[in-house]
């Protein structure tokens, strides 16, 4: 599934896209990644309904060809420890999601 700039109602509209062009190119080049984000988004709303979210395309400077999408949950420092516990639960739920290409799961990293 490819992302088109004119597509209305895309799940990416629910995120602040830090480096938009790189995110779109990366998602378009990894079949199933958009599907994973679409299926993970409702879980975000369950586990972290009051927070906003952003996506960042990231390249590891130390490991060649290690690139991924970082999904950041813009949390509250006052309840960081509680949020970390919920984050672990969310990550387990995302890992259980059925997607057409399970090889894309390591390409989506979630953090608070």
Phi and psi in degrees as GROMACS dihedral restraints (atoms count N, CA, C in turn):
[ dihedral_restraints ]
;  ai    aj    ak    al  type     phi  dphi    fc
    3     4     5     6     1  -101.1    20    10
    4     5     6     7     1   153.6    20    10
    6     7     8     9     1   -96.2    20    10
    7     8     9    10     1   132.9    20    10
    9    10    11    12     1  -118.2    20    10
   10    11    12    13     1   139.6    20    10
   12    13    14    15     1   -54.8    20    10
   13    14    15    16     1   -33.3    20    10
   15    16    17    18     1   -89.1    20    10
   16    17    18    19     1    -1.7    20    10
   18    19    20    21     1   -64.7    20    10
   19    20    21    22     1   123.3    20    10
   21    22    23    24     1   -89.7    20    10
   22    23    24    25     1   143.9    20    10
   24    25    26    27     1    75.7    20    10
   25    26    27    28     1    21.3    20    10
   27    28    29    30     1   -70.6    20    10
   28    29    30    31     1   142.1    20    10
   30    31    32    33     1   -57.3    20    10
   31    32    33    34     1   -27.6    20    10
   33    34    35    36     1   -65.2    20    10
   34    35    36    37     1   -18.4    20    10
   36    37    38    39     1   -65.0    20    10
   37    38    39    40     1   -15.5    20    10
   39    40    41    42     1   -88.3    20    10
   40    41    42    43     1     2.3    20    10
   42    43    44    45     1  -126.5    20    10
   43    44    45    46     1   149.3    20    10
   45    46    47    48     1   -79.0    20    10
   46    47    48    49     1   126.5    20    10
   48    49    50    51     1   -99.0    20    10
   49    50    51    52     1   107.5    20    10
   51    52    53    54     1   -65.4    20    10
   52    53    54    55     1   -49.4    20    10
   54    55    56    57     1  -126.0    20    10
   55    56    57    58     1    78.0    20    10
   57    58    59    60     1   -49.8    20    10
   58    59    60    61     1   -53.0    20    10
   60    61    62    63     1   -61.8    20    10
   61    62    63    64     1   -42.6    20    10
   63    64    65    66     1   -66.3    20    10
   64    65    66    67     1   -39.3    20    10
   66    67    68    69     1   -61.6    20    10
   67    68    69    70     1   -49.6    20    10
   69    70    71    72     1   -63.0    20    10
   70    71    72    73     1   -44.1    20    10
   72    73    74    75     1   -61.5    20    10
   73    74    75    76     1   -43.0    20    10
   75    76    77    78     1   -65.6    20    10
   76    77    78    79     1   -44.4    20    10
   78    79    80    81     1   -64.0    20    10
   79    80    81    82     1   -43.1    20    10
   81    82    83    84     1   -64.3    20    10
   82    83    84    85     1   -26.6    20    10
   84    85    86    87     1   -91.0    20    10
   85    86    87    88     1     0.3    20    10
   87    88    89    90     1  -128.9    20    10
   88    89    90    91     1    94.1    20    10
   90    91    92    93     1   -56.8    20    10
   91    92    93    94     1   124.0    20    10
   93    94    95    96     1   104.0    20    10
   94    95    96    97     1   -14.1    20    10
   96    97    98    99     1   -69.3    20    10
   97    98    99   100     1   -41.1    20    10
   99   100   101   102     1   -63.1    20    10
  100   101   102   103     1   -40.4    20    10
  102   103   104   105     1   -59.3    20    10
  103   104   105   106     1   -43.2    20    10
  105   106   107   108     1   -61.8    20    10
  106   107   108   109     1   -45.0    20    10
  108   109   110   111     1   -63.1    20    10
  109   110   111   112     1   -41.3    20    10
  111   112   113   114     1   -60.8    20    10
  112   113   114   115     1   -40.2    20    10
  114   115   116   117     1   -78.4    20    10
  115   116   117   118     1   -27.1    20    10
  117   118   119   120     1   -78.6    20    10
  118   119   120   121     1   -28.1    20    10
  120   121   122   123     1   -57.8    20    10
  121   122   123   124     1   -45.6    20    10
  123   124   125   126     1   -60.6    20    10
  124   125   126   127     1   -31.6    20    10
  126   127   128   129     1   -67.3    20    10
  127   128   129   130     1   -38.8    20    10
  129   130   131   132     1   -57.5    20    10
  130   131   132   133     1   -43.2    20    10
  132   133   134   135     1   -67.4    20    10
  133   134   135   136     1   -27.6    20    10
  135   136   137   138     1   -77.4    20    10
  136   137   138   139     1   -48.2    20    10
  138   139   140   141     1   -80.4    20    10
  139   140   141   142     1   -33.0    20    10
  141   142   143   144     1  -137.2    20    10
  142   143   144   145     1    63.7    20    10
  144   145   146   147     1   -69.3    20    10
  145   146   147   148     1   -24.1    20    10
  147   148   149   150     1   -94.9    20    10
  148   149   150   151     1    -1.8    20    10
  150   151   152   153     1  -102.1    20    10
  151   152   153   154     1   161.6    20    10
  153   154   155   156     1   -97.9    20    10
  154   155   156   157     1   168.1    20    10
  156   157   158   159     1  -134.9    20    10
  157   158   159   160     1   151.0    20    10
  159   160   161   162     1  -140.5    20    10
  160   161   162   163     1   158.1    20    10
  162   163   164   165     1  -118.4    20    10
  163   164   165   166     1   144.1    20    10
  165   166   167   168     1  -140.2    20    10
  166   167   168   169     1   126.9    20    10
  168   169   170   171     1   -80.4    20    10
  169   170   171   172     1   131.9    20    10
  171   172   173   174     1  -136.4    20    10
  172   173   174   175     1   139.9    20    10
  174   175   176   177     1  -115.0    20    10
  175   176   177   178     1   132.3    20    10
  177   178   179   180     1   -76.0    20    10
  178   179   180   181     1   121.3    20    10
  180   181   182   183     1   -71.3    20    10
  181   182   183   184     1   -15.4    20    10
  183   184   185   186     1  -101.8    20    10
  184   185   186   187     1   -19.8    20    10
  186   187   188   189     1  -119.2    20    10
  187   188   189   190     1   119.4    20    10
  189   190   191   192     1   -62.5    20    10
  190   191   192   193     1   134.2    20    10
  192   193   194   195     1    66.8    20    10
  193   194   195   196     1    18.1    20    10
  195   196   197   198     1   -97.3    20    10
  196   197   198   199     1   107.1    20    10
  198   199   200   201     1  -136.6    20    10
  199   200   201   202     1   153.2    20    10
  201   202   203   204     1  -164.2    20    10
  202   203   204   205     1   174.1    20    10
  204   205   206   207     1  -104.3    20    10
  205   206   207   208     1   127.1    20    10
  207   208   209   210     1   -96.3    20    10
  208   209   210   211     1   126.0    20    10
  210   211   212   213     1  -105.1    20    10
  211   212   213   214     1   110.5    20    10
  213   214   215   216     1  -100.3    20    10
  214   215   216   217     1   131.7    20    10
  216   217   218   219     1   -98.2    20    10
  217   218   219   220     1   119.0    20    10
  219   220   221   222     1   -82.2    20    10
  220   221   222   223     1    84.8    20    10
  222   223   224   225     1   -83.3    20    10
  223   224   225   226     1  -168.5    20    10
  225   226   227   228     1  -118.0    20    10
  226   227   228   229     1   123.5    20    10
  228   229   230   231     1   -58.1    20    10
  229   230   231   232     1   -29.8    20    10
  231   232   233   234     1   -65.9    20    10
  232   233   234   235     1   -26.1    20    10
  234   235   236   237     1  -122.6    20    10
  235   236   237   238     1    31.2    20    10
  237   238   239   240     1   -57.7    20    10
  238   239   240   241     1   -45.5    20    10
  240   241   242   243     1   -61.5    20    10
  241   242   243   244     1   -42.5    20    10
  243   244   245   246     1   -64.3    20    10
  244   245   246   247     1   -42.3    20    10
  246   247   248   249     1   -63.0    20    10
  247   248   249   250     1   -35.6    20    10
  249   250   251   252     1   -63.4    20    10
  250   251   252   253     1   -37.9    20    10
  252   253   254   255     1   -65.0    20    10
  253   254   255   256     1   -43.5    20    10
  255   256   257   258     1   -65.8    20    10
  256   257   258   259     1   -34.8    20    10
  258   259   260   261     1   -61.0    20    10
  259   260   261   262     1   -42.8    20    10
  261   262   263   264     1   -59.6    20    10
  262   263   264   265     1   -42.5    20    10
  264   265   266   267     1   -63.6    20    10
  265   266   267   268     1   -43.2    20    10
  267   268   269   270     1   -60.8    20    10
  268   269   270   271     1   -45.8    20    10
  270   271   272   273     1   -60.2    20    10
  271   272   273   274     1   -38.9    20    10
  273   274   275   276     1   -64.0    20    10
  274   275   276   277     1   -40.6    20    10
  276   277   278   279     1   -66.2    20    10
  277   278   279   280     1   -40.6    20    10
  279   280   281   282     1   -64.0    20    10
  280   281   282   283     1   -39.3    20    10
  282   283   284   285     1   -62.6    20    10
  283   284   285   286     1   -30.9    20    10
  285   286   287   288     1   -80.2    20    10
  286   287   288   289     1   -13.6    20    10
  288   289   290   291     1   -60.2    20    10
  289   290   291   292     1   140.4    20    10
  291   292   293   294     1   -93.9    20    10
  292   293   294   295     1   119.9    20    10
  294   295   296   297     1  -131.4    20    10
  295   296   297   298     1   159.2    20    10
  297   298   299   300     1   -64.4    20    10
  298   299   300   301     1   -25.2    20    10
  300   301   302   303     1  -134.9    20    10
  301   302   303   304     1    94.6    20    10
  303   304   305   306     1   -68.4    20    10
  304   305   306   307     1   -11.7    20    10
  306   307   308   309     1   -69.2    20    10
  307   308   309   310     1   -12.8    20    10
  309   310   311   312     1   -86.4    20    10
  310   311   312   313     1   -11.5    20    10
  312   313   314   315     1   -56.9    20    10
  313   314   315   316     1   -40.5    20    10
  315   316   317   318     1   -68.3    20    10
  316   317   318   319     1   -11.4    20    10
  318   319   320   321     1   -83.2    20    10
  319   320   321   322     1    -9.2    20    10
  321   322   323   324     1  -114.2    20    10
  322   323   324   325     1   112.1    20    10
  324   325   326   327     1  -108.6    20    10
  325   326   327   328     1   137.8    20    10
  327   328   329   330     1  -117.3    20    10
  328   329   330   331     1   137.1    20    10
  330   331   332   333     1  -152.3    20    10
  331   332   333   334     1   162.9    20    10
